[in-house]
């Protein structure tokens, strides 16, 4: 799912191409992507774009005039993405949801206009478009704190307002704006904090460290994505090779080298380093730990010992049926293998007896 850094870069590029341009029309390939009926979508046609901003993980395109503004609110959800194409570009057949056509406008950074295409590469169509007035826009705001630029005191008050695990608190849009599954993993890794530590148990030093980590991670990734975007951000993904822990289950931690662990729940996965973040303790995976019950390893040492016992149990014991059966498998001479590897020559075609007599 595009999160704060990705959405910020989208907002910057969409604003550069649309502010000052009139929205000629909105073409819908899927009527279900539009989640509002009043005002009608036609009320947006012909209005000029006065601004583009981020509302949590949503992109808001504001259409003037100022005293009677309407707002196109687009939520990309997990698989929604934007593409910028020439004016009137067709909507992609399989993944396309909608197209926003903008008229040319002299004196703007992109005077030629163009079409903003909304796509979703998923069978579960979750992306959405709302057309709302000012009151409707306020109703869509979940109220999360914009951490970037906030004070430590405001951040601490919001963090302690409800008692949740750190992972849940950071990804709750009612508490904090724009942080999702991917960047919360990176933030907690940078801060060396467990994703399941309760917010009520944080001291002032830990809260200050978490606040600083959020700024470092989100600002660094926003700058990185700006540099990579080029003409328009096309490769937006939650899984990037430069990430430290997110999507890196089983791979070595870039800080200490121990394998990255995970907690799976519903459609999401939380990744962490047990050595750097949880003092070597393995967190209970909701699916596996319930299945294994008392056999669930509690530490990295127990996990490695369990893996070693599993490998030893899988190997055939000397004198067992599997070992005896393996001993009867003949070894193939290398000459035979090389002969079989060379394909046989095609058979020579010979003339039939009738053709031979005819030639005489």
C-alpha positions in Angstrom: 0.0 0.0 0.0 1.4 3.4 -0.8 2.2 5.2 2.4 3.3 8.7 3.4 6.6 8.9 1.3 5.0 7.4 -1.8 1.8 9.5 -1.5 3.8 12.7 -0.9 5.8 12.0 -4.1 2.5 11.3 -6.0 1.0 14.5 -4.7 4.0 16.6 -5.9 4.0 15.1 -9.4 0.2 15.3 -9.8 0.1 18.9 -8.6 2.9 19.9 -11.0 0.8 18.5 -13.9 -2.7 19.5 -12.9 -2.8 22.7 -10.9 -4.2 25.5 -13.1 -5.7 23.0 -15.6 -9.4 22.3 -16.0 -10.7 18.8 -15.4 -12.4 18.1 -18.7 -14.0 14.8 -17.7 -13.6 11.7 -15.6 -13.9 8.4 -17.4 -14.9 5.4 -15.3 -14.0 1.8 -16.4 -15.5 0.4 -13.2 -18.5 2.2 -11.8 -17.8 0.6 -8.4 -14.7 2.7 -7.9 -16.9 5.8 -7.4 -18.3 5.6 -3.8 -20.4 8.8 -3.8 -23.5 9.9 -5.7 -24.1 13.4 -4.6 -22.8 15.7 -6.0 -22.8 13.9 -9.3 -19.4 13.3 -11.0 -20.4 15.6 -13.8 -20.3 18.5 -11.3 -16.5 18.2 -11.4 -16.2 18.6 -15.1 -14.9 21.9 -16.3 -13.6 23.0 -12.9 -10.0 24.1 -12.5 -7.6 22.4 -10.1 -6.6 24.7 -7.3 -4.5 22.3 -5.3 -3.4 18.8 -4.6 -2.7 17.5 -1.1 -2.4 14.4 1.0 -5.0 13.4 3.6 -3.6 10.4 5.5 -2.9 8.0 2.7 -5.4 9.6 0.4 -4.7 12.0 -2.5 -7.1 15.1 -2.6 -7.5 17.0 -5.9 -9.3 20.3 -5.1 -11.4 21.9 -7.8 -12.4 25.6 -7.7 -13.7 28.1 -7.7 -12.7 28.7 -4.1 -16.0 29.6 -2.6 -17.7 26.5 -4.0 -14.9 23.9 -4.0 -15.3 20.2 -4.7 -12.7 17.6 -3.8 -11.8 14.4 -5.6 -10.5 12.1 -2.9 -8.7 9.1 -4.2 -7.6 6.2 -1.9 -5.2 3.8 -3.6 -5.5 1.1 -0.9 -3.1 -1.8 -1.4 -2.7 -2.2 -5.2 -3.9 1.1 -6.6 -1.4 3.2 -8.6 -1.3 6.3 -10.9 0.0 6.6 -14.4 0.4 9.9 -16.3 -0.2 9.6 -20.0 -1.0 11.9 -23.0 -4.4 13.5 -23.3 -7.2 11.0 -23.9 -5.1 7.9 -23.3 -7.1 4.7 -23.1 -7.8 3.1 -19.7 -5.8 -0.1 -19.4 -8.2 -3.0 -20.1 -7.4 -5.4 -17.2 -6.3 -3.2 -14.4 -7.7 0.2 -15.3 -10.3 1.8 -13.1 -10.6 5.4 -14.2 -9.0 8.3 -16.1 -9.0 12.0 -15.3 -8.5 14.1 -18.4 -7.0 17.6 -17.9 -7.1 20.3 -20.6 -4.0 22.2 -21.8 -3.2 25.4 -19.8 -0.7 28.1 -21.0 1.7 29.3 -18.3 1.8 26.1 -16.3 4.7 23.7 -15.9 3.0 21.2 -18.2 0.9 23.3 -20.6 0.0 20.4 -22.8 -2.3 18.7 -20.3 -2.8 15.0 -20.1 -4.6 12.1 -18.5 -4.1 10.7 -15.0 -4.9 7.0 -15.1 -6.0 5.1 -11.9 -5.2 1.4 -12.0 -5.4 -1.5 -9.5 -3.5 -4.7 -10.1 -5.6 -6.9 -7.8 -8.7 -9.1 -8.1 -10.0 -7.4 -4.9 -11.0 -3.9 -6.0 -10.5 -1.7 -3.0 -9.3 1.6 -4.5 -12.0 4.3 -4.3 -12.9 7.7 -5.5 -15.1 10.2 -3.6 -16.4 13.5 -4.9 -17.2 15.6 -1.9 -17.6 19.2 -0.7 -15.7 20.8 2.2 -17.9 19.1 4.8 -17.6 15.7 3.1 -13.8 16.1 3.0 -13.7 16.8 6.8 -15.8 13.6 7.3 -13.2 11.5 5.5 -10.3 12.8 7.6 -9.6 10.1 10.3 -7.9 12.7 12.4 -4.4 11.2 12.7 -1.5 13.4 13.8 0.9 14.5 11.2 4.1 13.3 12.9 6.5 15.1 10.6 6.9 18.6 12.1 5.1 17.7 15.3 6.6 18.3 18.7 7.7 15.4 21.0 5.0 16.5 23.5 2.2 16.3 21.0 3.5 13.0 19.7 3.7 11.6 23.3 0.2 12.7 24.1 -1.3 11.1 21.0 0.8 7.9 21.6 -0.4 7.5 25.2 -4.0 8.4 24.4 -4.7 4.7 23.9 -2.9 1.6 25.1 -1.9 -0.5 22.0 1.1 -2.3 20.7 3.6 0.0 19.0 2.9 -1.6 15.6 -0.9 -1.1 15.9 -0.5 2.5 17.3 1.8 3.6 14.4 -0.5 2.2 11.8 -3.8 3.5 13.3 -4.9 6.4 11.0 -6.9 7.8 13.9 -3.7 8.3 15.9 -1.0 9.0 13.2 -1.4 10.0 9.6 0.1 8.2 6.7 2.2 5.5 8.4 1.4 1.9 7.3 2.7 -1.6 7.5 5.9 -1.2 5.6 7.3 2.0 7.1 6.2 1.1 10.6 8.5 -2.0 10.4 11.4 0.3 9.3 10.7 2.9 12.0 10.7 0.3 14.8 13.8 -1.3 13.5 15.6 2.0 13.4 14.4 2.8 16.9 15.4 -0.8 18.2 11.9 -1.3 19.6 9.7 -4.3 19.7 6.5 -4.1 17.6 4.4 -5.6 20.4 5.6 -3.3 23.2 2.7 -1.5 24.8 2.5 2.3 24.4 1.7 2.6 28.1 5.0 1.1 29.0 7.2 3.6 27.1 9.2 6.1 29.1 10.0 9.6 27.9 13.4 8.6 26.5 11.9 5.8 24.4 9.1 8.1 23.1 11.7 10.8 22.0 13.7 8.1 20.3 10.7 6.8 18.4 9.7 10.3 17.4 13.2 11.0 16.0 13.1 7.6 14.2 9.9 8.4 12.5 11.4 11.7 11.2 14.6 10.0 10.0 12.9 7.1 8.2 10.1 9.0 6.6 12.2 11.9 5.5 15.0 9.7 4.2 12.6 7.6 2.2 10.7 10.6 0.8 13.9 12.1 -0.5 15.0 8.7 -1.9 11.7 8.2 -3.8 11.8 11.8 -5.1 15.2 11.0 -6.7 14.0 7.7 -8.1 10.7 9.0 -9.5 12.1 10.6 -12.7 9.4 12.0 -14.9 6.6 10.3 -12.9 6.6 7.7 -10.1 5.9 4.5 -11.9 7.5 1.8 -9.6 5.6 2.3 -6.4 5.9 -0.7 -4.1 5.9 -1.6 -0.4 8.8 -4.0 -0.9 12.1 -2.5 -1.8 15.6 -4.1 -1.7 17.0 -1.2 0.3 14.6 -1.7 3.2 16.1 -3.1 6.4 13.5 -5.6 7.6 10.2 -5.2 5.8 9.6 -8.1 3.4 13.0 -9.6 4.5 11.9 -12.7 6.4 14.7 -15.1 6.8 17.3 -12.7 5.4 20.2 -11.4 7.5 19.7 -8.3 9.6 21.8 -5.5 8.1 22.8 -4.5 11.6 23.6 -7.8 13.4 23.3 -10.5 10.7 20.7 -12.7 12.5 17.7 -13.9 10.3 14.8 -11.5 10.2 11.6 -12.8 11.8 8.0 -12.2 11.2 4.5 -12.1 12.7 1.7 -12.9 10.2 -1.9 -11.7 10.8 -4.8 -11.5 8.4 -3.3 -10.1 5.1 -0.4 -8.3 6.8 3.0 -9.3 8.0 5.2 -7.6 10.6 9.0 -8.1 10.2 11.6 -7.5 12.9 15.0 -8.5 14.2 14.8 -10.5 17.3 18.3 -9.7 18.4 18.1 -5.9 17.8 14.5 -5.3 18.8 13.3 -8.0 21.3 16.4 -9.1 23.2 16.6 -12.4 21.3 13.0 -13.3 22.1 10.8 -14.7 19.3 7.3 -13.1 19.1 4.3 -15.4 18.9 3.1 -15.8 15.4 -0.7 -16.0 15.5 -1.0 -18.8 13.0 2.1 -21.0 13.9 2.3 -20.4 17.7 -1.3 -21.5 18.2 -0.8 -24.6 16.1 2.5 -25.5 17.8 1.4 -24.4 21.3 4.1 -25.6 23.8 6.5 -26.5 21.0 6.7 -22.8 19.8 10.4 -21.7 20.3 10.8 -18.7 22.6 14.3 -17.6 21.6 16.6 -17.6 18.5 18.7 -20.4 20.2 15.6 -22.6 20.6 14.6 -21.9 17.0 18.0 -23.0 15.6 18.0 -26.1 17.9 14.5 -27.0 16.6 15.6 -26.6 13.0 18.7 -28.8 13.6 16.5 -31.5 15.2 14.2 -31.3 12.2 17.1 -31.7 9.7 18.4 -34.6 11.7 15.0 -36.3 11.8 14.5 -35.8 8.1 17.9 -37.6 7.3 17.6 -41.4 6.8 18.9 -43.3 9.8 21.7 -45.9 9.2 20.1 -49.3 8.7 16.6 -47.8 8.1 14.4 -48.8 5.2 15.1 -45.4 3.5 18.8 -45.8 3.9 18.8 -49.4 2.5 16.5 -48.3 -0.4 19.0 -45.5 -1.2 21.9 -47.9 -1.3 20.2 -49.9 -4.1 20.0 -46.9 -6.5 22.8 -47.6 -9.0 25.2 -44.9 -9.8 25.3 -43.9 -13.4 28.7 -43.9 -15.2 29.7 -40.4 -16.4 30.1 -41.8 -19.9 26.5 -42.9 -20.0 25.3 -39.6 -18.7 27.3 -37.7 -21.4 26.0 -40.0 -24.1 22.4 -39.5 -23.0 23.0 -35.7 -22.9 24.0 -35.7 -26.6 20.8 -36.0 -28.7 20.9 -38.8 -31.3 21.5 -37.9 -34.9 18.4 -37.8 -37.1 17.9 -40.9 -39.2 19.0 -40.8 -42.9 16.2 -40.8 -45.3 16.4 -43.6 -47.9 14.6 -43.9 -51.2 11.9 -46.5 -51.4 12.2 -49.5 -53.7 9.6 -48.1 -56.0 11.5 -44.9 -56.4 14.7 -46.8 -57.0 13.1 -48.9 -59.8 11.6 -45.8 -61.4 15.0 -44.2 -61.6 16.3 -47.1 -63.5 
